Amino acid sequence: MTKARKSERSQPRGEQLLALLRREQGASVDDIMAATRWLPHTARAALTGLRKKGAAIEKQKVDGVTRYFVAAEPAA
């Protein structure tokens, strides 16, 4: 688990989540929890919320860890 940078913590949590998902390596649930201080069920619910808003969230297993990526931005 990596610590969130101070600049990431000052963003609203929804923006933090999108920033994590836009990274080349994407984000695991543990990454999301560390950055936002959410519990696991809250992190997964936030991913579901983004999907419902139209974001194309993709997931891949990387070294046995599920990592999530945003493929397209939600329609405004």
HUGI-V178489 format. One line per field, one symbol per residue. ss: DSSP state (2 for helix, 1 for strand, 0 for the rest). phi: phi as a letter, one per 40 degrees, with the letter a starting at -180 (. if undefined). psi: psi as a letter, one per 30 degrees, with the letter a starting at -180 (. if undefined). A space follows every 50 residues. Layout:
# HUGI-V178489
ss = ???
phi = ???
psi = ???
This chain:
# HUGI-V178489
ss = 00000222200022222222220000102222222200022222222222 22000111111100111111110000
phi = .bcccdcccccdcccccccccccdcgacdccccccbgccdcccccccccc ccchcccbbacbfgbcbbbccacccc
psi = kkkkleeefflkeeeeeeeefflefakleeeeeeefgllefeeeeeeeee efffkjklkkkjhgkkkkkkfkkkk.
